[in-house]
Amino acid sequence: MFFEYPKLLYLLVLPLLLCALYIFRVLKGREAHLRVSSDLPWLKAGRSAYNWLRHIPFVLRMAAFVLIVIAIARPRSSSQVEKIDTEGIDIVFAMDVSTSMLARDFTPDRISAAKDIAIEFISQRPSDRMGIVVFAGESYTQCPLTTDRATLINLMKEVQTDIIEDGTAIGNGLATAVARLSTSSAPSRVIILLTDGVNNMGEITPLTAAQIAQSYGIRVYTIGIGANGTAPYPVLTPWGVQLKNIQVELDEPLLKEIASSTGGRYFRATDNTKLAEIYAEINQMEKAKTSIDSFPVYKELFGTFAFWALLCLLAEMLIRLFVRRLP
């Protein structure tokens, strides 16, 4: 146990002074006020319980004072800080949010499946810092690197299409993810790039962004998402939203080159199960041990001392009210 404000403990000198004053007054009060030939009759009578009981309120009051001083000094306890081995990886999700991600060859659609499986992946890696970058015709950071799992998951759930200009700027998305990791000092830095299309927009070419990632020692795992051939896509018609089969266009050679040039791997996901298996495989591959200090968990103890101080004050009040009127 230690105190957050230890200097307040100097106030404990006051109870000592008050006790000395009380003892002085008690002894002074015992001076004789009546001269008698002998005190034998009083000695035979003995001392009544009141002689002892009258001191209890003062003792309780001093005990309450001491406990209150200790409480306001804020006593705390903590577990011992130890070195522990944990995962130390920084991961950024670069997710395609173009409207083609609404295709329903996944359940319920590509973007929903990608978010749900990514959230499961996040939950399985509590020691890593993670961030989210989204891209379509342009790119932006949805969530910077963080260890706050609740915030990260909530921001992943908010990822959706139609929030930026439509298109597929793979190079911009990858470059933004690299920028998030460029200042990281983690022993392993990874980008998981997920897309279902062909690069058709952006100021930075995908291979240029891959070269930048390689220069920073960042591995890129690329995931091509979408069924082979055609996929049902929701189309607005005069009769409402209807599904229309569209041709799946995916630049697999590009995604393979991005992955191989950075030391990563390319995966093809054709359904929810396959996508989950890909994330599970990446989860197994990306294991880097690092030694860090565990953060001690502090426990506040002032409430216990405040509780006992209150009991002492209540006991003093009850003795004065119900036992006998005491000074």
N, C-alpha and C positions, 0 to 999 in steps of 0.2 A: 504494500500500500504506500502511496505517496500523496502529497498535497499539492494542488495547483497553486494555492496562495499560502505558502508556509509562513510568511511573515505575520499573518493574522494570528498565529499560535502564540505570539507574544502577549496577546490579551489574556492568556491563562494565568498571568501574574496577578491579575485582579482578584480571582477567587482566593488565592493564597493570602492576599492582604485583607480581604473581607473575613476569611476564617480567623486570622490573627486578631482582627478587631472584635469579632464575635466572642472569641475565647476570653479576651480581655474584659469585655462587658460582663460575661457570665461570672468570671472570678470576682470582678468588682461588685457584682450584685450579691455575692455571698458574704460581704462584710456584715458584721453583727449590728443590729439596730436595737437590740434589747439585751440588757445585762441580766443574766440569771446566775444562780449559784452553781448549777450543774446542767449539762446538756444530756444527761443520761436518759431522761424520758423520751427525748426526740430520737436518740440513737436506737433505743429499744423498738420504737415504732417503725424504724426502717424507712427506706425511700419508697415513695409511691411510683406507680408506672408513669405518672405525669412528668416526673422529674426527667425521665428518659425520653418520653414521647414529645416533650416540648422542643427538643433539638432536631427532630426528624424533618419538619418543614424547612428549616435552614439547610440541612444536608441535601434535601431534594432540590431546593432552589439552586444551590451551588452546583449540583450534578447537572441540572438543566442548563446552567450557564456554560459549563465546560463542554457539554455535548453540542450546544448551539455554536460555540466558537469553532469546534472541530468541523461541524457541518458547513459553516460559511467558508472555511479554509479549503473546501471542496476535496475531500479524500477520494482517491481513485485507485483502482487496481488494474493491472494489465498482465497478459501472458508474456512470457519471455520471447524476445525476438530471436529467431533462428534462421540460419541459411537453409533454403529449400530449393530443390530442383523443380523447374516448371517449364512449360512450353513458352518460347519467346519469339513468336512469329508475328509480323505485321502483314495483314492481308487486306487487299482492296477488291471489292466486287465491281467490275465494269459491266453494266447491264444495258442491253439494247432495249429501248422503250419505244421503238418505232411502231406504227399501227399494225404492221404485219405480226407483231407479237400477240395480237388478239386471235390469231388462228386457233381453231379448236381441235387440232390433232392431239392436244394434251388435255387433261381434265383439270379444271373446266376450260382453261385456255393456256397458251404458252407462258404468258407473263405471270399468271397466278401460280402455275406450277413452279416456275422458276423462283418466285418469292417464297413460297411455302418450303421448298426443299432447301433454299439458302438459309432460311430462319432455323431450320433443324440443324444445319451445318454450324451456324453461329452458336447454337445452344450447346453443342458438343465440344466447343473450344473456349472455355471460360478464361483462359490465361493469355489469350492473344488479343492484340489490338486489331480492330477491323474498321473499315470504312466502306462507303458506297459511292460510286460514280455512275451516273446514268447518261446515256447518249442516244440521240436519234439523228436529226440534221445537224445538231450541235451537242455539246456536252457540258455538264456541270457537276459539282460535288453535292451529293444528297446528304452525306454524313462524313465528316472528317474522321481520321483514326481515333478510336476511342475504346475503352474497356467497359463502358457503360452499356451492358447488354440490353437493358430495358429500352433505352433511347435508340440504340441501334436497330432493335427488332421493330420498334414502332415506326422508325423512318423507312425500314425495308417494306413494311406493310403499306406505306403511303406511296411507294413507287407505282406509277401508272403511265399510260400512254397519253397522247394529246396534250402534254404540258409544255412541250417545246416543238420547234419546227420539225416536221416529219422528214424522214430520210434515214440514211445509215452512214454515219461518220465514224467508222471504226477507228481510224487514225486519231481523231480528236478525243474519242473516249479513252483510248489506250494512253495517249499523251497526258491527259488529265489525271489518270490513275497513277502514272509514273511520277507526276509532280507531287502527288500526295505522299509518295514513298521516298522521294529523292533526299529528304533530310532525315530519314529514319536511321537509327543506329542499331536496329534489331539484327540478330545474327542471320535471320532469313526473311526475305521480303518477297511477297508473292502477289500476283494479279490473277484473278479468275475472270476471264473475258468471255461473256456469253452473248451470242448474236445469232440471228436467223436469216441474215441477208448478205448482200454484196455491198462493199464500200462504194458509195456513189456521191458523197458530199464530204465537206471538211477541208481545212487548210493544210492539214498534216497527213501525209500518206501513212497507211498502216505499217509499212516496212520501215519507214523513217522513225516512227514511234517505237517500233520493236528494237531498232538499233540504239535508241536512247535508253530503253529499258535494259538492254544488254550492257551498256556502258556503266550503268549503276549497279549491275549485278542482280537485277530483278528478274525472277522467273515468271513467265506468263503461261498459264494453263488456258487454252482456248476450248470453248465448248460450242459446237455447232448444234443448234436446236431446231428440230422440225422433222416431220416424217418424210420418207422418200417419195418422190413423185409429186403428188398433189396433196393439199390440205384444205379442210373446210374453213371458210372465212366468212364472218358475218357481214352482210351487205345490206344497206338501207334501201328498200324499194317502196313503191307506192302502197304495197300491201304489208309493210312493216319490215322488220329485220329478218332476212333469210340467209341461209348458209349457201355459199357458192364455192365450188372447188377451184383453187388457184394453184398455179405451178409453184413449187418450192424452189427458190433460188438461193443457193448457199455456196459461197466461195471457199470450198474446203482446201484447195491448194494454198491459198493465202493464209488461212488459219493454221495450217500445218507448218508453214514456213515461219510464222510469228512464234509459234511454240518451240520449234526446233532451234531457232536462232537465239533464244533466251534460256535454253536448258529446261523448258517445260514440256508439256505433252498436249496433243490434240485429242479431243473426245467428240463423239457424235451421239447426241441424245435424240431418240425417236419417239420416246414416250416417257411418262412419269417415272416408271420403274427404272429405266435406263439412266435417267438424269439423277435419280437418287443414288444409284450405284456409282456414278461418276464422282459425285461429291464424297461418297464414302471412300472411294479409292484415293482421292486427293487428300482426304483427312488422314489416311494411313501413311501416305508418302511424306507429308509435311510435318515432320516431328523434329524439332530442334531443342535440345536441352540447354538451359541457362540457369545460373545460380543467382537468386535474388533474395533480398531481405523480405521476410514475411512481415506484414503490417500487424502490430499488436492490437488486440481488441480491448478497448478501455471500458471499464465498468464503473459507473458512478456509485459512490457509497454514501453520499451525504444524506440520502433519504433515510437510511437506517439510523443515523445519529439524530436526525431531526425527529424521527418517530419516538425514540427513547427520551429525548428532551421533552416532547409533548406529554408523554406518560408521567414523567417526573413532576411537571407542572400540574397536571390533573390530580396526581396523588397528593401533592401539597395542598391543593384547594379542597379536596375531600376531607383530609385530616383536619383542616381548620374549620370546615363547616359542620362536620358530623361527629367528630370525636370530642373536641373541646375547643373553645376559643383560645387560640394560642397567640403569643406575641409575634 
